[in-house]
Amino acid sequence: MSVGFGDVPVILSTLQNTFGFSALRHGQRQVIEQLVGGQSAAAIFPTGSGKSLCYQLPALLLPHLTLVVSPLLALMKDQLDFLHSKGIAAASIDSSQSPEQSRQVMQAVREGRLKVLMISVERLKNERFRRFIGQIPISLLVVDEAHCISEWGHNFRPDYLKLPHYRQSLNIPQVLLLTATATPAVIGDMQRKFAIPPENLVSTGFYRPNLHLQVLPMTEYRKIAALIDLIADDPLLATIIYVTLQQGAEWVAEQLQAKGIEARAYHAGMNQESRQRLQQDFMRGRVPCIVATIAFGMGVDKADIRRVIHYDLPKSIENYSQEIGRAGRDGQPSNCTLLANKSGLNVLENFVYGDTPEPAAIAGLLHELQQAGPHWELMLTRLSNTHNIRQLPLKTLLVYLELDGIISPQYSYFADYRFKFIESRENILGRFQGERQAFLNAVFDGSPLARSWCQVDFEAIWQRCRGERKRVVSAIDYLHEQGWIQLESKQMVEVYRVVDSRFSPEAESERLYGLFKQKEQNEIDRLQQMIGFFESEQCLSHRLAGYFADPRTPERCGHCSVCAGQPAVLPDTPVPDMPDNGQLQGWCQPLQEKHGQPLSAHTLACFLCGIGTPLLTRLKARSLAGFGRLEQYRFGEVVRRLAGAG
């Protein structure tokens, strides 16, 4: 079907007949008309204001597949459930599926039976998937949570930076960017990277007149009693309570349960099945109150959440905006309350400091790169452990090297393949003749059986029949798609071409370290901006909208704690004097002995502040008495003290 700007009746009839809506919301019509008219667009809509319909409706009118990149499994599942309820052919390929389920989805895509396919951005690193999707005509690429592409945003994901390249290589003519939380700088970054013209950016504003924003300053020991009082007024109201740490979620839920309040903890430490069951119980009203880390919420499309309570400080203004945006999606009055002090600020800061690699670690990685030759093959886990750089900053570091023209990504592959026969070897070989049968026989002979799995040995297969790796992978992939074998792949290897090996590792490591320190400072500044927002003497609704460049908010909303004459001053929690140098040395000495050589002040500070790093994990540092002993102190102070003591 070819649809253009003149076909508004087609859009409205699809809206009514398929989705059951009589009219489009503010902003939706402009975005949808741009997409069905053959253009790209960006939709900056607040949480709960209908971003998903902006791709769901055009997907039915565009001729080919709509490919949706989504950051969370729960988000995919909720959107798929909605699409299926409307009779729309949609599916995902994700880590929760069996090989047979993935094979069925791929077959449906290949036969043109699906209109929408949802994946994570990491799926595009899979060479088998890229080879498959590269054969499929795609009309539209949808990037959900598109702010993740900006390295200066609050939720940067390095793999998102590759999406413009994937779009180009897959020949996708149109793109739709969706986000609820983006500052002007992040929006500009998104537009540049996907070449979205200014006139195709649609922002509907951030002001939610039904949300009552309240900041209640209080000391840490008063928080649990205040929380119980808030909930006890009406314990059956649908409520989300946000905390920072997993153990905090468990503890708060236990305190509420002890008072007879039906509350359950939700966090990433729970198994997937338990999390999904609890989310469904909350959606259906069987559990009224969830105590959650930020693992909960994305994709939770429950219209009647009446309370969102932050028991701990959120990670940023952007996170706060997104989390309170889950309240009152039905337009009815809803309360968003922060139980506020500064005691959790150092925990949030420590998350930031732990992501900054040391200059020596960066230099070590650069020396390895320089010695790699024309091609650099790496496994992220090994590289992370070898150089003591967390995986997220390591991915960021690789992106920086790409942007600086030192390396260029070529492809990625799985080092390890294994398969299990579903049909007998004889039956599979019987389906082929001549050279193809002989080749498959060599593949099977070169894949020795260990228990029930056959491990593919590419070198052995090459020796037997000169079978190239690419052909072997294509062959076993085909057998898997036919349902004749079950195929597993792991140990992702990323291959880069070394474009410029003549750089100075010392100078380049200094430059890169400077970028990380700048990013670190930006994150610390973001935390201070958040404290400034909560302590504002201006209307909170107006101040929040201003942060996201929405000029259409009234200067006084009349329904926040500032407008009620109660601006907040967040109390500090007194911190005792830091232990003396002898005590610090006593805690650090066992770690130094396990490592066998002196450790930097940065690494020792991570140890004492309870910040995990690859090196500390390898040394089993959590089992030592000193781990986390100074977690109530600010990281920078601990580093300075250790550096002075050394």
C-alpha positions as semicolon CSV with decimal commas, in nm:
position;residue;x (nm);y (nm);z (nm)
1;M;0,000;0,000;0,000
2;S;0,130;0,344;-0,087
3;V;0,018;0,611;0,155
4;G;0,096;0,982;0,140
5;F;0,013;1,302;0,325
6;G;-0,319;1,325;0,143
7;D;-0,438;0,993;0,286
8;V;-0,545;1,119;0,629
9;P;-0,875;0,924;0,595
10;V;-0,671;0,600;0,563
11;I;-0,483;0,686;0,882
12;L;-0,804;0,766;1,072
13;S;-0,988;0,457;0,948
14;T;-0,693;0,237;1,053
15;L;-0,691;0,413;1,391
16;Q;-1,060;0,338;1,444
17;N;-1,092;-0,006;1,285
18;T;-0,770;-0,162;1,416
19;F;-0,690;0,025;1,737
20;G;-1,040;0,128;1,843
21;F;-0,945;0,495;1,900
22;S;-1,161;0,777;1,769
23;A;-0,889;1,044;1,756
24;L;-0,513;1,089;1,776
25;R;-0,352;1,265;2,070
26;H;-0,160;1,590;2,043
27;G;0,161;1,524;1,847
28;Q;0,072;1,174;1,729
29;R;-0,095;1,289;1,408
30;Q;0,203;1,498;1,296
31;V;0,451;1,212;1,352
32;I;0,231;0,949;1,186
33;E;0,165;1,168;0,882
34;Q;0,539;1,226;0,840
35;L;0,612;0,853;0,852
36;V;0,337;0,739;0,614
37;G;0,441;1,025;0,387
38;G;0,787;0,868;0,352
39;Q;0,984;1,087;0,594
40;S;1,179;1,019;0,915
41;A;1,074;1,171;1,247
42;A;1,158;1,210;1,615
43;A;0,888;1,207;1,884
44;I;0,972;1,360;2,224
45;F;0,663;1,274;2,428
46;P;0,635;1,241;2,807
47;T;0,598;0,893;2,957
48;G;0,250;0,755;2,902
49;S;0,143;0,986;2,620
50;G;0,123;0,738;2,335
51;K;0,468;0,720;2,172
52;S;0,421;0,356;2,070
53;L;0,119;0,426;1,849
54;C;0,345;0,652;1,640
55;Y;0,510;0,342;1,492
56;Q;0,235;0,083;1,544
57;L;-0,012;0,253;1,310
58;P;0,237;0,338;1,031
59;A;0,369;-0,020;1,047
60;L;0,033;-0,134;0,907
61;L;0,044;0,117;0,621
62;L;0,409;0,087;0,515
63;P;0,487;-0,188;0,263
64;H;0,758;-0,383;0,444
65;L;0,873;-0,482;0,791
66;T;0,904;-0,233;1,078
67;L;1,213;-0,314;1,289
68;V;1,192;-0,188;1,648
69;V;1,503;-0,161;1,867
70;S;1,394;-0,168;2,230
71;P;1,614;-0,166;2,542
72;L;1,419;-0,398;2,771
73;L;1,250;-0,736;2,744
74;A;0,957;-0,619;2,959
75;L;0,904;-0,325;2,725
76;M;0,893;-0,558;2,425
77;K;0,653;-0,798;2,593
78;D;0,399;-0,531;2,688
79;Q;0,402;-0,378;2,341
80;L;0,371;-0,719;2,177
81;D;0,075;-0,808;2,401
82;F;-0,096;-0,485;2,291
83;L;-0,026;-0,548;1,920
84;H;-0,153;-0,906;1,944
85;S;-0,471;-0,785;2,118
86;K;-0,536;-0,572;1,807
87;G;-0,473;-0,863;1,570
88;I;-0,142;-0,721;1,443
89;A;0,125;-0,969;1,334
90;A;0,423;-0,885;1,557
91;A;0,699;-1,078;1,733
92;S;1,036;-1,042;1,902
93;I;1,363;-1,230;1,889
94;D;1,506;-1,222;2,239
95;S;1,712;-1,408;2,493
96;S;1,413;-1,563;2,669
97;Q;1,315;-1,772;2,367
98;S;1,402;-2,129;2,285
99;P;1,591;-2,193;1,959
100;E;1,270;-2,333;1,812
101;Q;1,075;-2,017;1,898
102;S;1,344;-1,796;1,741
103;R;1,346;-2,016;1,431
104;Q;0,968;-1,983;1,393
105;V;0,986;-1,603;1,421
106;M;1,263;-1,585;1,161
107;Q;1,061;-1,804;0,927
108;A;0,757;-1,577;0,969
109;V;0,974;-1,272;0,891
110;R;1,123;-1,443;0,586
111;E;0,775;-1,527;0,453
112;G;0,648;-1,172;0,506
113;R;0,391;-1,274;0,766
114;L;0,504;-1,019;1,027
115;K;0,459;-0,643;1,021
116;V;0,663;-0,565;1,335
117;L;0,980;-0,730;1,468
118;M;1,124;-0,621;1,803
119;I;1,488;-0,677;1,902
120;S;1,750;-0,543;2,141
121;V;2,036;-0,338;1,999
122;E;2,277;-0,617;2,099
123;R;2,099;-0,855;1,859
124;L;2,253;-0,659;1,569
125;K;2,601;-0,764;1,683
126;N;2,509;-1,126;1,606
127;E;2,655;-1,221;1,268
128;R;2,386;-1,483;1,208
129;F;2,107;-1,233;1,275
130;R;2,265;-0,960;1,060
131;R;2,302;-1,203;0,770
132;F;1,937;-1,301;0,811
133;I;1,789;-0,951;0,851
134;G;2,005;-0,817;0,567
135;Q;1,794;-1,025;0,325
136;I;1,465;-0,877;0,450
137;P;1,315;-0,555;0,303
138;I;1,256;-0,309;0,590
139;S;1,046;0,007;0,567
140;L;1,112;0,165;0,905
141;L;1,367;0,148;1,187
142;V;1,221;0,251;1,523
143;V;1,467;0,343;1,800
144;D;1,294;0,336;2,138
145;E;1,460;0,522;2,426
146;A;1,659;0,703;2,157
147;H;1,833;0,926;2,414
148;C;2,060;0,625;2,478
149;I;2,254;0,724;2,164
150;S;2,390;1,041;2,327
151;E;2,710;0,994;2,526
152;W;2,618;1,306;2,724
153;G;2,272;1,176;2,809
154;H;2,165;1,012;3,135
155;N;2,149;0,658;3,001
156;F;2,419;0,632;2,733
157;R;2,451;0,287;2,570
158;P;2,754;0,267;2,338
159;D;2,592;0,006;2,110
160;Y;2,327;0,266;2,021
161;L;2,599;0,469;1,849
162;K;2,618;0,198;1,583
163;L;2,250;0,225;1,488
164;P;2,305;0,488;1,215
165;H;2,562;0,251;1,059
166;Y;2,324;-0,046;1,084
167;R;2,046;0,160;0,928
168;Q;2,272;0,242;0,634
169;S;2,402;-0,112;0,583
170;L;2,050;-0,258;0,601
171;N;1,920;0,003;0,354
172;I;1,636;0,123;0,578
173;P;1,483;0,435;0,422
174;Q;1,309;0,581;0,729
175;V;1,374;0,608;1,101
176;L;1,158;0,704;1,399
177;L;1,325;0,813;1,725
178;L;1,121;0,785;2,045
179;T;1,206;0,917;2,390
180;A;1,038;1,068;2,693
181;T;1,342;1,224;2,856
182;A;1,587;1,431;2,655
183;T;1,744;1,769;2,724
184;P;1,800;2,011;2,432
185;A;2,164;1,897;2,396
186;V;2,064;1,529;2,376
187;I;1,785;1,603;2,126
188;G;2,037;1,784;1,903
189;D;2,272;1,486;1,928
190;M;1,992;1,247;1,824
191;Q;1,893;1,463;1,529
192;R;2,251;1,494;1,398
193;K;2,328;1,124;1,419
194;F;2,013;1,022;1,229
195;A;1,986;1,333;1,005
196;I;1,638;1,427;1,132
197;P;1,546;1,777;1,007
198;P;1,421;2,025;1,272
199;E;1,071;2,038;1,120
200;N;1,037;1,661;1,174
201;L;1,102;1,684;1,548
202;V;0,775;1,675;1,742
203;S;0,780;1,758;2,115
204;T;0,455;1,772;2,309
205;G;0,590;1,915;2,635
206;F;0,653;1,765;2,977
207;Y;0,395;1,929;3,200
208;R;0,147;1,687;3,360
209;P;-0,123;1,890;3,539
210;N;-0,257;1,587;3,727
211;L;0,075;1,506;3,901
212;H;0,121;1,651;4,250
213;L;0,495;1,682;4,313
214;Q;0,602;1,679;4,676
215;V;0,950;1,690;4,832
216;L;0,950;1,596;5,202
217;P;1,291;1,667;5,361
218;M;1,373;1,433;5,648
219;T;1,659;1,250;5,812
220;E;1,727;0,891;5,716
221;Y;1,595;0,733;6,036
222;R;1,253;0,903;5,995
223;K;1,196;0,783;5,638
224;I;1,048;0,439;5,704
225;A;0,789;0,574;5,952
226;A;0,696;0,850;5,706
227;L;0,661;0,595;5,427
228;I;0,436;0,373;5,638
229;D;0,217;0,673;5,719
230;L;0,188;0,763;5,349
231;I;0,088;0,410;5,248
232;A;-0,137;0,336;5,547
233;D;-0,375;0,618;5,450
234;D;-0,496;0,399;5,164
235;P;-0,292;0,074;5,139
236;L;-0,479;-0,056;4,833
237;L;-0,387;0,233;4,601
238;A;-0,157;0,122;4,317
239;T;0,187;0,240;4,430
240;I;0,550;0,218;4,315
241;I;0,823;0,290;4,572
242;Y;1,167;0,345;4,420
243;V;1,489;0,263;4,605
244;T;1,855;0,261;4,491
245;L;1,983;-0,083;4,593
246;Q;1,847;-0,437;4,574
247;Q;1,888;-0,501;4,946
248;G;1,707;-0,172;5,010
249;A;1,407;-0,297;4,812
250;E;1,395;-0,616;5,020
251;W;1,428;-0,430;5,351
252;V;1,162;-0,167;5,278
253;A;0,916;-0,434;5,157
254;E;0,974;-0,631;5,479
255;Q;0,910;-0,321;5,694
256;L;0,581;-0,253;5,512
257;Q;0,473;-0,617;5,537
258;A;0,541;-0,611;5,912
259;K;0,279;-0,332;5,935
260;G;0,025;-0,539;5,740
261;I;0,077;-0,358;5,409
262;E;0,075;-0,581;5,101
263;A;0,408;-0,486;4,942
264;R;0,658;-0,685;4,737
265;A;1,021;-0,621;4,637
266;Y;1,123;-0,614;4,270
267;H;1,483;-0,596;4,148
268;A;1,728;-0,734;3,893
269;G;1,859;-0,992;4,143
270;M;1,535;-1,189;4,113
271;N;1,498;-1,452;3,843
272;Q;1,314;-1,351;3,529
273;E;1,011;-1,570;3,592
274;S;0,955;-1,420;3,941
275;R;0,989;-1,067;3,805
276;Q;0,740;-1,130;3,525
277;R;0,489;-1,292;3,762
278;L;0,516;-1,003;4,008
279;Q;0,476;-0,746;3,731
280;Q;0,160;-0,923;3,611
281;D;0,023;-0,934;3,966
282;F;0,080;-0,560;3,995
283;M;-0,076;-0,488;3,656
284;R;-0,388;-0,686;3,753
285;G;-0,419;-0,528;4,096
286;R;-0,340;-0,843;4,294
287;V;-0,035;-0,671;4,449
288;P;-0,104;-0,302;4,513
289;C;0,246;-0,192;4,615
290;I;0,584;-0,262;4,452
291;V;0,916;-0,164;4,613
292;A;1,156;-0,151;4,323
293;T;1,492;-0,052;4,189
294;I;1,492;0,115;3,848
295;A;1,476;-0,239;3,700
296;F;1,098;-0,193;3,730
297;G;0,880;0,040;3,533
298;M;0,985;0,056;3,169
299;G;0,695;-0,079;2,969
300;V;0,457;-0,085;3,269
301;D;0,150;0,061;3,102
302;K;-0,083;0,066;3,403
303;A;-0,312;0,367;3,384
304;D;-0,423;0,392;3,747
305;I;-0,096;0,417;3,942
306;R;-0,192;0,672;4,206
307;R;0,138;0,704;4,394
308;V;0,504;0,706;4,300
309;I;0,725;0,743;4,606
310;H;1,102;0,786;4,594
311;Y;1,236;0,640;4,916
312;D;1,590;0,713;4,793
313;L;1,722;0,983;4,564
314;P;1,673;0,906;4,193
315;K;1,982;0,886;3,971
316;S;1,909;1,208;3,782
317;I;1,635;1,456;3,691
318;E;1,577;1,251;3,377
319;N;1,524;0,933;3,580
320;Y;1,296;1,119;3,820
321;S;1,087;1,252;3,532
322;Q;1,058;0,908;3,376
323;E;0,968;0,739;3,705
324;I;0,701;0,987;3,816
325;G;0,565;0,970;3,460
326;R;0,429;0,624;3,543
327;A;0,173;0,780;3,775
328;G;-0,171;0,896;3,667
329;R;-0,167;0,798;3,304
330;D;-0,547;0,800;3,314
331;G;-0,533;1,176;3,379
332;Q;-0,661;1,147;3,737
333;P;-0,479;1,322;4,025
334;S;-0,177;1,125;4,147
335;N;0,090;1,193;4,408
336;C;0,465;1,185;4,345
337;T;0,655;1,209;4,673
338;L;1,028;1,219;4,750
339;L;1,146;1,136;5,103
340;A;1,456;1,346;5,076
341;N;1,796;1,385;5,233
342;K;2,150;1,380;5,099
343;S;2,265;1,058;5,264
344;G;2,230;0,858;4,944
345;L;2,419;1,110;4,734
346;N;2,759;0,948;4,789
347;V;2,620;0,608;4,678
348;L;2,506;0,764;4,349
349;E;2,840;0,942;4,311
350;N;3,029;0,618;4,374
351;F;2,844;0,453;4,084
352;V;2,986;0,730;3,865
353;Y;3,345;0,711;3,992
354;G;3,359;0,334;3,947
355;D;3,305;0,377;3,572
356;T;3,615;0,591;3,517
357;P;3,912;0,373;3,412
358;E;4,259;0,460;3,536
359;P;4,515;0,607;3,291
360;A;4,742;0,302;3,331
361;A;4,452;0,070;3,241
362;I;4,376;0,270;2,925
363;A;4,745;0,276;2,830
364;G;4,772;-0,102;2,876
365;L;4,478;-0,157;2,643
366;L;4,628;0,078;2,383
367;H;4,961;-0,108;2,390
368;E;4,772;-0,433;2,323
369;L;4,588;-0,267;2,033
370;Q;4,911;-0,131;1,887
371;Q;5,071;-0,476;1,887
372;A;4,767;-0,649;1,736
373;G;4,864;-0,596;1,372
374;P;4,621;-0,497;1,097
375;H;4,326;-0,668;1,271
376;W;4,240;-0,665;1,640
377;E;4,020;-0,947;1,767
378;L;3,885;-0,912;2,118
379;M;3,641;-1,059;2,366
380;L;3,493;-0,790;2,588
381;T;3,495;-1,003;2,903
382;R;3,861;-1,097;2,864
383;L;3,961;-0,741;2,776
384;S;3,767;-0,606;3,074
385;N;3,934;-0,849;3,315
386;T;4,283;-0,804;3,168
387;H;4,284;-0,425;3,193
388;N;4,048;-0,373;3,490
389;I;3,794;-0,165;3,297
390;R;3,422;-0,222;3,349
391;Q;3,237;-0,338;3,040
392;L;3,024;-0,025;2,989
393;P;3,321;0,218;2,995
394;L;3,517;-0,035;2,789
395;K;3,251;-0,022;2,516
396;T;3,259;0,355;2,540
397;L;3,639;0,351;2,508
398;L;3,615;0,144;2,189
399;V;3,364;0,391;2,048
400;Y;3,601;0,681;2,129
401;L;3,879;0,500;1,940
402;E;3,644;0,458;1,643
403;L;3,552;0,826;1,647
404;D;3,921;0,917;1,660
405;G;3,993;0,711;1,347
406;I;4,226;0,463;1,521
407;I;4,008;0,154;1,473
408;S;3,720;0,066;1,246
409;P;3,465;-0,207;1,334
410;Q;3,462;-0,488;1,079
411;Y;3,239;-0,765;1,207
412;S;3,176;-0,986;1,505
413;Y;3,144;-1,360;1,528
414;F;3,095;-1,630;1,785
415;A;3,413;-1,816;1,866
416;D;3,219;-2,112;1,996
417;Y;2,943;-2,308;1,819
418;R;2,786;-2,631;1,929
419;F;2,482;-2,822;1,813
420;K;2,258;-3,110;1,914
421;F;2,092;-3,345;1,667
422;I;1,713;-3,328;1,665
423;E;1,691;-3,549;1,358
424;S;1,946;-3,826;1,312
425;R;2,269;-3,755;1,130
426;E;2,177;-4,015;0,868
427;N;1,837;-3,855;0,797
428;I;1,992;-3,509;0,758
429;L;2,266;-3,633;0,522
430;G;2,002;-3,824;0,324
431;R;1,840;-3,495;0,227
432;F;2,149;-3,388;0,032
433;Q;2,356;-3,528;-0,251
434;G;2,701;-3,503;-0,402
435;E;2,935;-3,228;-0,282
436;R;2,685;-3,075;-0,039
437;Q;2,637;-3,409;0,134
438;A;3,015;-3,460;0,150
439;F;3,061;-3,111;0,295
440;L;2,799;-3,168;0,567
441;N;2,955;-3,505;0,646
442;A;3,292;-3,329;0,697
443;V;3,121;-3,071;0,923
444;F;2,972;-3,349;1,135
445;D;3,302;-3,539;1,145
446;G;3,478;-3,218;1,252
447;S;3,234;-3,160;1,537
448;P;3,318;-3,414;1,808
449;L;3,037;-3,525;2,039
450;A;3,068;-3,441;2,410
451;R;2,772;-3,585;2,598
452;S;2,475;-3,469;2,388
453;W;2,637;-3,166;2,218
454;C;2,868;-3,160;1,914
455;Q;3,141;-2,893;1,941
456;V;3,221;-2,733;1,604
457;D;3,598;-2,738;1,539
458;F;3,653;-2,501;1,247
459;E;4,020;-2,592;1,212
460;A;3,942;-2,965;1,193
461;I;3,674;-2,900;0,930
462;W;3,920;-2,691;0,727
463;Q;4,174;-2,973;0,738
464;R;3,912;-3,226;0,621
465;C;3,750;-3,040;0,332
466;R;3,893;-2,685;0,311
467;G;3,554;-2,568;0,440
468;E;3,568;-2,196;0,518
469;R;3,426;-2,074;0,845
470;K;3,158;-1,863;0,675
471;R;3,026;-2,161;0,480
472;V;3,025;-2,384;0,790
473;V;2,826;-2,127;0,988
474;S;2,580;-2,084;0,700
475;A;2,533;-2,459;0,677
476;I;2,467;-2,525;1,046
477;D;2,251;-2,213;1,060
478;Y;2,039;-2,356;0,776
479;L;2,006;-2,690;0,955
480;H;1,898;-2,506;1,269
481;E;1,636;-2,302;1,081
482;Q;1,495;-2,623;0,934
483;G;1,457;-2,763;1,285
484;W;1,697;-3,054;1,224
485;I;1,956;-2,946;1,482
486;Q;1,956;-2,722;1,790
487;L;2,233;-2,463;1,758
488;E;2,400;-2,258;2,029
489;S;2,666;-1,990;1,991
490;K;2,866;-1,800;2,254
491;Q;3,194;-1,618;2,320
492;M;3,136;-1,315;2,099
493;V;3,454;-1,199;1,928
494;E;3,462;-0,846;1,788
495;V;3,698;-0,775;1,500
496;Y;3,835;-0,427;1,433
497;R;4,063;-0,304;1,158
498;V;4,352;-0,103;1,299
499;V;4,338;0,211;1,084
500;D;4,623;0,398;1,254
501;S;4,876;0,215;1,471
502;R;5,128;0,501;1,478
503;F;4,967;0,685;1,768
504;S;5,141;0,739;2,101
505;P;4,972;0,518;2,365
506;E;5,074;0,761;2,639
507;A;4,934;1,069;2,463
508;E;4,620;0,886;2,349
509;S;4,555;0,741;2,696
510;E;4,586;1,091;2,843
511;R;4,335;1,223;2,588
512;L;4,089;0,940;2,650
513;Y;4,125;0,968;3,027
514;G;4,040;1,336;2,989
515;L;3,717;1,242;2,808
516;F;3,622;1,000;3,083
517;K;3,698;1,259;3,352
518;Q;3,483;1,510;3,163
519;K;3,202;1,255;3,145
520;E;3,250;1,181;3,516
521;Q;3,226;1,551;3,599
522;N;2,913;1,584;3,384
523;E;2,751;1,301;3,580
524;I;2,850;1,455;3,916
525;D;2,717;1,792;3,794
526;R;2,394;1,617;3,693
527;L;2,356;1,493;4,051
528;Q;2,412;1,843;4,185
529;Q;2,155;1,980;3,938
530;M;1,911;1,725;4,077
531;I;1,970;1,837;4,436
532;G;1,928;2,196;4,318
533;F;1,596;2,103;4,159
534;F;1,462;1,936;4,475
535;E;1,569;2,237;4,683
536;S;1,426;2,486;4,435
537;E;1,221;2,780;4,553
538;Q;1,051;2,792;4,210
539;C;0,745;2,583;4,120
540;L;0,870;2,225;4,077
541;S;0,649;2,156;3,773
542;H;0,775;2,471;3,601
543;R;1,137;2,399;3,690
544;L;1,110;2,038;3,568
545;A;0,958;2,137;3,234
546;G;1,225;2,407;3,194
547;Y;1,498;2,145;3,230
548;F;1,353;1,976;2,920
549;A;1,310;2,307;2,733
550;D;0,931;2,312;2,753
551;P;0,826;2,681;2,769
552;R;0,453;2,609;2,784
553;T;0,429;2,537;3,158
554;P;0,260;2,782;3,397
555;E;0,502;2,957;3,631
556;R;0,298;2,828;3,926
557;C;0,124;2,493;3,891
558;G;-0,060;2,517;4,224
559;H;-0,008;2,148;4,301
560;C;0,353;2,105;4,415
561;S;0,515;2,144;4,757
562;V;0,677;2,477;4,656
563;C;0,344;2,621;4,542
564;A;0,205;2,499;4,879
565;G;0,465;2,718;5,050
566;Q;0,695;2,431;5,151
567;P;1,025;2,458;4,959
568;A;1,269;2,191;5,077
569;V;1,617;2,197;5,224
570;L;1,760;1,846;5,216
571;P;1,935;1,751;5,541
572;D;2,286;1,608;5,536
573;T;2,358;1,292;5,732
574;P;2,649;1,345;5,974
575;V;2,950;1,132;5,880
576;P;3,204;1,040;6,151
577;D;3,570;1,122;6,107
578;M;3,748;0,889;5,866
579;P;3,947;0,611;6,039
580;D;4,319;0,676;6,083
581;N;4,585;0,565;5,836
582;G;4,671;0,259;6,042
583;Q;4,312;0,130;6,020
584;L;4,296;0,201;5,645
585;Q;4,623;0,013;5,595
586;G;4,495;-0,277;5,803
587;W;4,188;-0,310;5,581
588;C;4,386;-0,274;5,256
589;Q;4,679;-0,501;5,344
590;P;4,501;-0,838;5,281
591;L;4,394;-0,715;4,937
592;Q;4,750;-0,600;4,853
593;E;4,880;-0,943;4,960
594;K;4,627;-1,128;4,743
595;H;4,729;-0,918;4,444
596;G;5,100;-0,961;4,512
597;Q;5,194;-0,606;4,417
598;P;5,099;-0,250;4,517
599;L;4,754;-0,128;4,417
600;S;4,667;0,228;4,316
601;A;4,484;0,467;4,548
602;H;4,191;0,454;4,301
603;T;4,158;0,074;4,326
604;L;4,195;0,077;4,706
605;A;3,929;0,349;4,728
606;C;3,695;0,135;4,514
607;F;3,758;-0,152;4,757
608;L;3,692;0,054;5,072
609;C;3,385;0,227;4,920
610;G;3,236;-0,105;4,804
611;I;3,260;-0,027;4,431
612;G;3,303;-0,340;4,219
613;T;3,569;-0,354;3,946
614;P;3,690;-0,650;3,734
615;L;4,014;-0,668;3,935
616;L;3,832;-0,670;4,270
617;T;3,598;-0,941;4,143
618;R;3,896;-1,151;4,035
619;L;4,059;-1,105;4,379
620;K;3,729;-1,200;4,553
621;A;3,754;-0,870;4,740
622;R;3,397;-0,891;4,875
623;S;3,506;-1,169;5,108
624;L;3,758;-0,940;5,282
625;A;3,675;-0,742;5,596
626;G;3,765;-0,406;5,443
627;F;3,527;-0,420;5,145
628;G;3,271;-0,141;5,167
629;R;3,391;-0,016;5,508
630;L;3,393;0,344;5,383
631;E;3,081;0,335;5,165
632;Q;2,929;0,624;5,363
633;Y;3,223;0,848;5,267
634;R;3,262;1,031;4,937
635;F;3,492;0,856;4,694
636;G;3,705;1,162;4,616
637;E;3,782;1,214;4,986
638;V;3,887;0,849;5,024
639;V;4,117;0,871;4,719
640;R;4,281;1,187;4,854
641;R;4,330;1,031;5,196
642;L;4,486;0,713;5,051
643;A;4,709;0,910;4,813
644;G;4,828;1,123;5,105
645;A;4,882;0,818;5,324
646;G;5,092;0,655;5,051
